[in-house]
Amino acid sequence: MDDATRTEIEAAAFRRLRQHLLDERPDAQNIDLMNLAGFCRNCLSRWYGEAAAERGIEMSKEEAREAFYGMPFAEWKARHQTEATPDQQAAFEKSFAENVGKG
């Protein structure tokens, strides 16, 4: 497989993951994704912004989030996110302590 084809396939897989997380499973809370997988939608938006910066395209954190979410993050959060429970927060704190610096 040549590099251009690999890049196209990787981009298609990313778009499918994004669609799944935004359109098909907006009920999956970011904190649960973080606790289970060590990354969430916000991580993906940050990685998007970092990839843009590597190519000389400057994006603020909010611009990268809007590009990923397809709307301002505050709007996404109001529509889909719930307050984290104490158990979710405790699991996040433990996961973060174990994984800080890995993503």
Backbone bond lengths (Angstrom), bond angles and torsions (degrees), N, CA, C in turn:
res aa  C-N    CA-C-N  psi(-1)  N-CA   C-N-CA  omega(-1)  CA-C   N-CA-C  phi
1 M - - - 1.445 - - 1.523 108.73 -
2 D 1.320 116.67 133.69 1.467 119.20 179.51 1.532 109.96 -82.44
3 D 1.334 115.40 165.52 1.468 121.05 -175.52 1.524 112.83 -62.24
4 A 1.328 117.62 -39.68 1.466 120.58 -179.48 1.530 111.17 -63.38
5 T 1.308 116.32 -42.69 1.469 120.32 178.83 1.518 110.52 -65.90
6 R 1.332 117.15 -42.68 1.464 120.95 178.15 1.534 110.09 -59.40
7 T 1.326 116.39 -43.75 1.467 120.71 179.44 1.525 110.54 -62.39
8 E 1.325 117.42 -42.28 1.466 120.88 178.24 1.522 111.53 -62.52
9 I 1.321 116.82 -41.64 1.462 121.07 179.85 1.527 110.51 -67.60
10 E 1.324 116.48 -43.65 1.465 119.90 178.08 1.525 110.89 -62.46
11 A 1.319 117.48 -41.06 1.466 120.91 178.18 1.523 110.92 -64.15
12 A 1.325 117.21 -40.63 1.468 120.96 178.37 1.526 110.48 -64.02
13 A 1.325 116.77 -40.71 1.467 120.43 178.84 1.531 110.18 -65.31
14 F 1.332 117.66 -40.82 1.465 121.12 176.79 1.524 110.41 -61.52
15 R 1.331 116.90 -46.00 1.469 119.99 179.87 1.527 110.90 -60.74
16 R 1.326 116.93 -37.85 1.466 121.06 178.93 1.523 111.13 -68.09
17 L 1.326 117.52 -41.13 1.463 121.18 175.93 1.521 110.43 -61.89
18 R 1.318 116.64 -45.12 1.460 121.58 178.50 1.517 110.22 -59.38
19 Q 1.327 117.54 -48.10 1.462 122.05 179.40 1.526 110.43 -59.05
20 H 1.313 116.55 -44.39 1.460 120.79 -179.31 1.528 110.73 -60.57
21 L 1.331 116.85 -47.86 1.462 120.71 -176.95 1.527 113.06 -70.76
22 L 1.335 116.92 -32.14 1.462 119.87 -176.97 1.521 112.76 -90.36
23 D 1.320 117.40 -43.31 1.461 120.71 -171.98 1.527 113.51 -98.12
24 E 1.319 116.44 -37.79 1.457 119.15 -173.39 1.520 113.21 -96.55
25 R 1.325 117.80 -26.74 1.457 120.79 -178.82 1.530 112.70 -134.65
26 P 1.337 117.72 50.63 1.463 117.61 176.91 1.529 112.03 -66.01
27 D 1.343 116.07 -15.19 1.459 120.80 178.47 1.524 112.43 -73.55
28 A 1.322 117.57 -21.41 1.465 120.53 176.99 1.526 107.44 -70.89
29 Q 1.308 116.19 111.64 1.458 121.15 -175.02 1.527 110.81 -72.93
30 N 1.333 115.69 144.84 1.465 120.54 179.33 1.530 111.36 -55.55
31 I 1.318 117.30 -41.12 1.461 119.17 -177.60 1.526 110.90 -65.22
32 D 1.332 117.30 -35.07 1.461 120.01 177.03 1.528 110.72 -68.66
33 L 1.329 116.91 -40.17 1.465 120.04 175.56 1.525 110.33 -60.06
34 M 1.325 116.31 -44.17 1.471 120.31 178.91 1.519 110.62 -61.67
35 N 1.328 116.01 -44.17 1.465 119.68 -177.15 1.523 111.99 -67.08
36 L 1.316 117.38 -35.24 1.458 120.80 -177.54 1.528 113.60 -89.12
37 A 1.326 116.53 -39.72 1.467 120.05 -170.93 1.529 113.73 -114.30
38 G 1.328 117.32 -14.53 1.457 119.77 -178.90 1.517 114.13 81.81
39 F 1.345 116.76 8.86 1.462 121.38 174.06 1.527 108.08 -153.68
40 C 1.327 115.14 162.19 1.461 120.16 179.70 1.528 109.22 -145.83
41 R 1.305 115.96 -171.76 1.462 120.59 179.74 1.523 111.17 -59.81
42 N 1.330 116.92 -38.66 1.466 119.51 179.78 1.527 111.14 -64.55
43 C 1.326 117.00 -36.47 1.472 119.99 175.57 1.524 109.61 -62.24
44 L 1.333 115.77 -45.80 1.467 119.41 179.58 1.525 110.85 -60.27
45 S 1.326 117.69 -39.83 1.464 119.25 178.88 1.525 110.58 -68.17
46 R 1.332 117.30 -35.51 1.467 120.31 177.28 1.525 110.01 -66.38
47 W 1.328 117.02 -43.46 1.464 120.62 178.36 1.521 110.62 -62.74
48 Y 1.321 116.98 -35.84 1.468 122.47 176.51 1.533 109.48 -60.33
49 G 1.331 115.83 -49.03 1.466 120.47 178.75 1.517 112.67 -63.24
50 E 1.333 116.42 -38.70 1.466 120.17 177.98 1.527 110.88 -65.75
51 A 1.327 117.05 -39.80 1.473 120.50 178.05 1.526 110.19 -64.58
52 A 1.328 116.41 -38.83 1.466 119.74 177.01 1.533 109.97 -63.48
53 A 1.332 116.62 -45.37 1.467 120.80 -179.32 1.529 111.44 -61.06
54 E 1.336 116.68 -37.44 1.465 120.26 177.92 1.524 111.75 -62.36
55 R 1.321 115.98 -20.91 1.459 121.24 179.75 1.525 111.81 -105.00
56 G 1.336 116.13 15.48 1.455 121.50 175.77 1.517 114.73 80.96
57 I 1.318 117.39 14.23 1.465 121.56 178.74 1.522 107.81 -106.14
58 E 1.309 116.24 111.67 1.460 120.48 -178.21 1.527 110.04 -84.53
59 M 1.311 115.18 129.45 1.458 122.28 176.54 1.521 107.76 -133.82
60 S 1.325 115.32 136.29 1.457 118.07 172.83 1.523 108.63 -73.61
61 K 1.314 116.12 167.48 1.463 121.19 176.88 1.531 110.12 -56.32
62 E 1.315 116.66 -43.82 1.468 120.60 -178.68 1.525 111.70 -69.23
63 E 1.333 117.85 -36.82 1.469 120.42 176.23 1.520 111.64 -64.11
64 A 1.324 116.37 -41.47 1.462 120.06 178.58 1.523 110.50 -66.11
65 R 1.319 116.75 -40.48 1.470 119.79 177.74 1.516 110.67 -63.20
66 E 1.328 117.08 -44.35 1.465 119.70 -179.85 1.526 111.12 -64.07
67 A 1.335 117.09 -38.55 1.462 120.28 177.75 1.527 110.01 -63.42
68 F 1.322 117.50 -40.48 1.460 120.74 -179.22 1.528 111.59 -73.90
69 Y 1.323 117.07 -50.49 1.466 121.30 -175.32 1.527 113.19 -75.37
70 G 1.331 117.20 -20.28 1.460 120.24 -177.89 1.516 112.59 79.17
71 M 1.297 116.96 11.44 1.466 123.81 178.92 1.525 107.07 -167.29
72 P 1.318 117.57 164.45 1.470 118.38 175.57 1.531 109.79 -57.19
73 F 1.324 116.28 141.29 1.459 120.22 -177.23 1.520 111.97 -58.94
74 A 1.318 117.44 -37.43 1.466 120.00 179.70 1.527 110.97 -58.83
75 E 1.326 116.42 -37.11 1.462 120.65 178.38 1.534 110.26 -68.06
76 W 1.338 117.07 -45.90 1.471 120.65 177.30 1.528 109.99 -56.92
77 K 1.329 115.12 -48.01 1.458 120.93 -177.05 1.528 110.92 -59.89
78 A 1.323 116.48 -43.76 1.474 120.14 179.63 1.527 111.53 -64.52
79 R 1.315 116.92 -35.16 1.470 120.83 -178.15 1.526 113.25 -78.56
80 H 1.334 117.34 -35.91 1.459 119.37 -165.37 1.524 117.02 -124.81
81 Q 1.301 118.94 -23.79 1.457 119.49 -174.53 1.515 111.39 -93.02
82 T 1.317 114.58 144.89 1.456 121.14 175.04 1.516 108.41 -112.98
83 E 1.315 116.63 165.73 1.459 120.13 176.43 1.522 109.45 -66.65
84 A 1.297 115.96 139.39 1.467 120.79 178.43 1.524 109.23 -70.49
85 T 1.313 114.59 138.82 1.462 119.95 176.32 1.523 109.07 -77.89
86 P 1.322 117.25 162.81 1.471 118.86 175.32 1.534 112.41 -57.08
87 D 1.339 117.54 -37.61 1.468 120.34 178.11 1.528 111.33 -65.23
88 Q 1.337 117.70 -41.86 1.462 121.02 178.05 1.524 109.90 -62.87
89 Q 1.329 116.07 -43.74 1.467 120.37 -179.99 1.526 111.17 -62.08
90 A 1.328 116.91 -43.45 1.465 120.62 -179.56 1.533 110.22 -63.96
91 A 1.332 116.93 -42.95 1.466 120.36 178.07 1.526 110.50 -63.09
92 F 1.338 116.43 -38.56 1.462 120.07 178.74 1.525 110.74 -64.34
93 E 1.319 116.67 -46.13 1.467 120.50 -179.65 1.536 110.25 -58.27
94 K 1.328 116.42 -42.99 1.469 120.90 179.32 1.527 110.35 -65.47
95 S 1.325 117.17 -47.47 1.464 121.65 -179.56 1.518 110.76 -62.17
96 F 1.323 116.90 -43.34 1.462 121.23 -179.16 1.526 110.05 -61.95
97 A 1.326 116.55 -44.86 1.470 120.29 -179.78 1.523 111.06 -61.55
98 E 1.323 116.50 -36.38 1.463 120.78 -178.62 1.516 112.87 -77.64
99 N 1.348 116.80 -27.38 1.463 120.37 -170.63 1.519 114.42 -117.09
100 V 1.310 119.48 3.94 1.457 120.95 -176.61 1.532 109.80 -55.67
101 G 1.320 113.12 132.74 1.456 119.29 178.45 1.522 115.04 88.39
102 K 1.335 117.60 -5.29 1.458 119.32 -178.62 1.520 112.98 -87.34
103 G 1.334 118.63 -17.49 1.461 120.47 -176.55 1.444 110.06 -113.59
